[in-house]
Amino acid sequence: MSTNQFAGQPAPLELLTNIPRLVAAYYLYKPDPANSDQRVSFGTSGHRGTSTECQFNEEHILAVCQA
């Protein structure tokens, strides 16, 4: 196994997630049920998608809990 080029160093800013933006997107973005790209999906280790792409938002969680 090779060593990651960033091992032992602070992560470059372009690799870091903007957490305030992610949280805001979770509450502000509303998925379009007709758009298959905005549907949440689940895999073997949990959900797939991100709030910033309208794929995992509050409305998704509410729908899953009500199902």
PAZAPA-4460 file (N, C-alpha, C; in steps of 0.05 Angstrom, whole numbers, plus 32768, in hexadecimal, padded with zeros to 4 digits):
% residues 67
    n_x    n_y    n_z   ca_x   ca_y   ca_z    c_x    c_y    c_z   seq   type   mol
   8011   7FE9   8000   8000   8000   8000   8012   8019   8000     1      M     A
   800B   802B   7FEF   801B   8044   7FED   8012   8058   8001     2      S     A
   8024   806A   8009   801E   807F   801C   8011   8097   800D     3      T     A
   7FFB   80A1   8018   7FEE   80B8   800C   8001   80D0   800C     4      N     A
   8000   80E0   7FF6   8012   80F7   7FF4   800D   810C   800A     5      Q     A
   7FF6   810B   8016   7FEF   811F   802B   7FF3   8115   8047     6      F     A
   7FFD   80FC   804A   8001   80F1   8065   8014   8102   8075     7      A     A
   800C   8108   808E   801C   8118   80A0   801C   8135   809B     8      G     A
   800B   813F   8089   8009   815B   8082   7FED   8165   8086     9      Q     A
   7FE9   817F   808A   7FCE   8189   808B   7FC1   8186   806F    10      P     A
   7FA8   8181   806E   7F9A   817D   8054   7F99   8198   8045    11      A     A
   7F9D   8197   802B   7F9B   81B0   801B   7F7E   81BB   801D    12      P     A
   7F7B   81D5   801C   7F60   81E1   801E   7F4D   81D7   800A    13      L     A
   7F56   81D1   7FF1   7F44   81C8   7FDC   7F38   81AC   7FE2    14      E     A
   7F44   819D   7FF5   7F39   8183   7FFC   7F26   8184   8014    15      L     A
   7F25   819A   8021   7F14   819D   8039   7EF7   81A3   8031    16      L     A
   7EE4   8199   8040   7EC8   819E   803B   7EC0   81B8   804A    17      T     A
   7EB1   81C9   803D   7EA6   81E1   8049   7E8E   81DA   805A    18      N     A
   7E92   81D5   8073   7E7C   81CB   8085   7E65   81DF   8087    19      I     A
   7E69   81F9   808B   7E52   820B   808B   7E41   8209   8071    20      P     A
   7E4E   8207   805B   7E40   8205   8041   7E30   81EA   8040    21      R     A
   7E3C   81D5   804A   7E2F   81BB   804A   7E16   81BB   805B    22      L     A
   7E18   81C7   8073   7E01   81C8   8085   7DEB   81DA   807A    23      V     A
   7DF3   81F1   806E   7DDF   8202   8062   7DD0   81F4   804B    24      A     A
   7DDF   81E6   803B   7DD3   81D7   8025   7DBF   81C2   802E    25      A     A
   7DC5   81B5   8045   7DB4   81A1   8050   7D98   81AC   8056    26      Y     A
   7D97   81C4   8060   7D7D   81D0   8066   7D70   81E1   8050    27      Y     A
   7D81   81ED   803F   7D76   81FF   802A   7D6E   81F2   8010    28      L     A
   7D7E   81DF   8007   7D78   81D3   7FED   7D61   81C0   7FEF    29      Y     A
   7D4F   81C1   7FDC   7D38   81AF   7FDB   7D3A   819D   7FC3    30      K     A
   7D3B   8183   7FC7   7D3E   8170   7FB1   7D25   8170   7F9F    31      P     A
   7D29   816B   7F86   7D14   8168   7F72   7D0F   814A   7F6F    32      D     A
   7CF8   8140   7F78   7CF3   8123   7F76   7CF4   8118   7F5A    33      P     A
   7CF0   8129   7F46   7CF0   8120   7F2A   7D0D   811E   7F1F    34      A     A
   7D20   8129   7F2E   7D3C   8128   7F25   7D4A   8111   7F33    35      N     A
   7D51   80FC   7F24   7D5D   80E5   7F30   7D79   80EB   7F3B    36      S     A
   7D86   80FF   7F32   7DA0   8107   7F3D   7D9E   8112   7F59    37      D     A
   7D86   811A   7F62   7D82   8126   7F7C   7D76   8112   7F90    38      Q     A
   7D74   80F9   7F89   7D69   80E5   7F9B   7D80   80DA   7FAC    39      R     A
   7D7A   80D6   7FC6   7D8E   80CA   7FD8   7D8F   80AC   7FD1    40      V     A
   7DA7   80A2   7FD4   7DAA   8085   7FD0   7DBB   807A   7FE7    41      S     A
   7DB9   8060   7FEC   7DC7   8054   8002   7DD8   803D   7FF7    42      F     A
   7DEF   803A   8003   7E01   8024   7FFC   7E07   8014   8015    43      G     A
   7E1B   8003   8013   7E23   7FF1   8029   7E2D   8000   8041    44      T     A
   7E37   8018   803D   7E42   8027   8054   7E34   8041   8059    45      S     A
   7E1A   8042   8051   7E0B   805A   8057   7E01   8068   803E    46      G     A
   7DFA   8081   8041   7DEE   8091   802B   7E03   8099   8017    47      H     A
   7DFA   809F   7FFF   7E0B   80AA   7FEA   7E00   80C5   7FE3    48      R     A
   7E12   80D8   7FDE   7E0A   80F2   7FD6   7E12   8107   7FEA    49      G     A
   7E0C   8120   7FE3   7E14   8137   7FF4   7DFF   814C   7FF3    50      T     A
   7DFC   815B   8009   7DE8   8170   800A   7DED   8186   7FF6    51      S     A
   7E06   818B   7FF0   7E0D   81A1   7FDD   7E04   819B   7FC1    52      T     A
   7DFE   8181   7FBB   7DF4   817A   7FA0   7DD7   8171   7FA2    53      E     A
   7DCA   8179   7FB8   7DAD   8174   7FBD   7DA7   8156   7FBC    54      C     A
   7DBA   8146   7FC7   7DB6   8129   7FC7   7DB2   811D   7FE3    55      Q     A
   7DB5   812D   7FF8   7DB2   8124   8013   7DAB   813C   8024    56      F     A
   7D91   8141   8026   7D87   8159   8034   7D72   8153   8048    57      N     A
   7D69   8167   8057   7D55   8162   806C   7D3C   8154   8061    58      E     A
   7D33   815C   8049   7D1C   814F   803E   7D20   8131   8038    59      E     A
   7D39   812A   8031   7D3F   810D   802E   7D3C   80FE   8048    60      H     A
   7D47   8109   805D   7D46   80FD   8078   7D29   80FA   8081    61      I     A
   7D19   810F   807E   7CFD   810D   8086   7CEE   80F8   8076    62      L     A
   7CF3   80F5   805C   7CE6   80E1   804C   7CEE   80C5   8054    63      A     A
   7D08   80C1   805A   7D12   80A6   8062   7D05   809F   807D    64      V     A
   7D04   80B1   808F   7CF8   80AC   80AA   7CDA   80A5   80A8    65      C     A
   7CCD   80B1   8095   7CB0   80AC   8092   7CAA   8093   8082    66      Q     A
   7CBD   8089   8074   7CB8   8071   8063   7CB4   8058   8074    67      A     A
***
